[in-house]
Amino acid sequence: MILKPDYNVVSLFDINYNELGQNGVKIFLFDLDSTVMPSKSGKYPDNVLSLFESLSKSFKIAIISNNKNKNYIEKVQAISNFPVIGSANKPSPKVMKEFITSLEIKPQETVVVGDRPLTDILAGKLLGAKTVLVDSITKDIENKPTRFVRKLERLTIRK
């Protein structure tokens, strides 16, 4: 099933980055809002910054977001030591493909990490990358309508 992620974990910290690296992964493309920072906050939690610092020793990393707010993307870029790309139009893999191609990285050497099956995971699958679905970083404080939509979306990935 094209919406089914290769890995479905609770958080960024449950991903086995070392194993993926041993299997040829060179780059991690992370979604932004609700994946690596609270939505529209423009601030990484300290534990995510530590994770990125650690990962950057062995892998390339980048943020690929559908967010079209140029000022917001620039604000996030200013606090990031890696590329932050907005207006990605996921699930289209075009922006991700252009980015990894510019780095001479193949799709099969790429992992797409996100919190949405219908955008992040589908884009990764269409790219030909490995995919990891994580829960929203703020799942415990999201409003009821958002939690309901997320629950419905995850029904699409069940066997």
C-alpha positions as CSV (number, residue, x, y, z in Angstrom):
1,M,0.0,0.0,0.0
2,I,1.5,3.3,-1.1
3,L,0.4,5.2,2.1
4,K,1.8,2.6,4.5
5,P,5.1,3.9,5.9
6,D,8.2,1.7,6.1
7,Y,8.4,2.5,9.8
8,N,5.7,3.7,12.1
9,V,7.1,4.9,15.4
10,V,5.9,7.2,18.2
11,S,8.6,9.9,18.0
12,L,11.7,11.0,16.3
13,F,13.7,9.4,19.1
14,D,12.3,5.9,18.3
15,I,13.9,5.8,14.8
16,N,16.9,3.6,14.5
17,Y,19.1,6.0,12.7
18,N,22.2,3.8,12.9
19,E,20.5,0.8,11.3
20,L,19.2,3.0,8.5
21,G,22.7,4.4,8.0
22,Q,24.1,0.8,7.8
23,N,21.5,0.2,5.1
24,G,22.9,3.0,2.9
25,V,20.9,6.0,4.0
26,K,22.7,9.3,3.5
27,I,20.0,11.9,4.2
28,F,16.9,12.5,6.3
29,L,14.3,14.8,5.1
30,F,12.1,15.9,8.0
31,D,8.7,17.6,7.8
32,L,8.6,20.8,9.9
33,D,5.3,21.6,11.7
34,S,4.2,19.0,14.2
35,T,7.1,16.7,13.3
36,V,10.2,18.5,14.6
37,M,8.6,21.5,16.2
38,P,5.2,22.5,17.5
39,S,3.1,23.9,14.6
40,K,3.9,27.5,13.7
41,S,6.1,27.9,16.7
42,G,9.4,28.6,14.9
43,K,11.3,27.0,17.8
44,Y,12.8,23.6,18.1
45,P,12.5,21.7,21.4
46,D,16.0,21.3,23.0
47,N,15.9,17.5,22.6
48,V,15.2,17.9,18.8
49,L,18.2,20.3,18.5
50,S,20.4,17.7,20.3
51,L,19.1,15.0,17.9
52,F,19.9,17.1,14.9
53,E,23.4,17.9,16.2
54,S,24.1,14.3,16.7
55,L,22.6,13.2,13.3
56,S,24.6,15.9,11.4
57,K,27.8,14.1,12.3
58,S,26.8,11.1,10.1
59,F,24.1,12.2,7.8
60,K,22.8,15.1,5.8
61,I,19.5,16.5,7.1
62,A,17.0,19.0,5.8
63,I,13.5,20.3,6.5
64,I,11.0,20.0,3.6
65,S,7.7,21.7,4.5
66,N,4.5,22.5,2.8
67,N,4.4,25.8,4.7
68,K,4.2,28.7,2.2
69,N,4.8,31.5,4.7
70,K,8.2,32.9,3.5
71,N,8.8,34.8,6.8
72,Y,8.2,31.8,8.9
73,I,10.5,29.6,6.8
74,E,13.2,32.2,6.9
75,K,12.8,32.4,10.7
76,V,13.2,28.6,11.0
77,Q,16.2,28.7,8.6
78,A,17.9,31.3,10.8
79,I,17.9,28.9,13.7
80,S,18.8,25.8,11.6
81,N,22.3,24.6,10.6
82,F,20.9,22.8,7.6
83,P,18.6,23.6,4.7
84,V,14.9,24.5,5.4
85,I,12.7,24.4,2.3
86,G,9.1,25.6,2.2
87,S,6.3,25.5,-0.3
88,A,7.2,21.8,-1.1
89,N,3.7,21.0,-2.3
90,K,3.8,17.5,-0.8
91,P,2.6,14.9,-1.7
92,S,4.4,15.9,-5.0
93,P,8.0,14.6,-4.7
94,K,9.3,17.2,-7.1
95,V,10.9,19.6,-4.6
96,M,12.5,16.7,-2.6
97,K,13.8,15.1,-5.8
98,E,15.3,18.3,-7.0
99,F,17.0,18.9,-3.6
100,I,18.5,15.4,-3.2
101,T,19.6,15.4,-6.9
102,S,21.4,18.7,-6.3
103,L,23.4,16.8,-3.5
104,E,24.0,13.8,-5.8
105,I,21.9,11.6,-3.4
106,K,19.6,8.9,-4.8
107,P,16.0,8.4,-3.5
108,Q,17.0,4.9,-2.1
109,E,19.6,6.7,0.1
110,T,16.9,9.0,1.5
111,V,14.4,8.7,4.4
112,V,11.4,11.0,4.6
113,V,10.1,11.6,8.2
114,G,6.8,13.1,8.9
115,D,3.5,13.1,10.8
116,R,1.0,12.9,7.9
117,P,0.4,9.8,5.8
118,L,-1.4,11.8,3.0
119,T,1.4,14.3,2.5
120,D,4.8,13.3,4.0
121,I,4.6,9.5,3.6
122,L,3.0,9.6,0.2
123,A,5.6,12.1,-1.0
124,G,8.4,9.9,0.3
125,K,6.9,6.8,-1.4
126,L,6.4,8.7,-4.7
127,L,10.1,9.8,-4.4
128,G,11.2,6.2,-3.9
129,A,12.6,6.9,-0.5
130,K,12.1,5.0,2.8
131,T,9.5,6.6,5.0
132,V,8.9,7.0,8.7
133,L,5.6,8.1,10.2
134,V,5.8,9.7,13.6
135,D,3.1,11.0,15.9
136,S,2.7,14.7,16.2
137,I,5.2,16.3,18.5
138,T,2.3,18.0,20.2
139,K,-0.2,15.2,20.1
140,D,-1.1,15.4,23.8
141,I,-2.1,19.1,23.5
142,E,-3.7,19.3,20.1
143,N,-7.4,20.2,19.9
144,K,-10.1,17.6,19.4
145,P,-10.8,18.3,15.7
146,T,-7.0,18.0,14.8
147,R,-6.8,14.7,16.8
148,F,-9.9,13.4,15.0
149,V,-8.4,14.2,11.5
150,R,-5.1,12.5,12.5
151,K,-7.0,9.4,13.6
152,L,-9.0,9.3,10.3
153,E,-5.8,9.8,8.3
154,R,-4.1,6.9,10.1
155,L,-7.0,4.6,9.2
156,T,-5.7,4.9,5.6
157,I,-2.5,3.0,6.5
158,R,-4.0,0.0,8.3
159,K,-3.7,-3.4,6.7
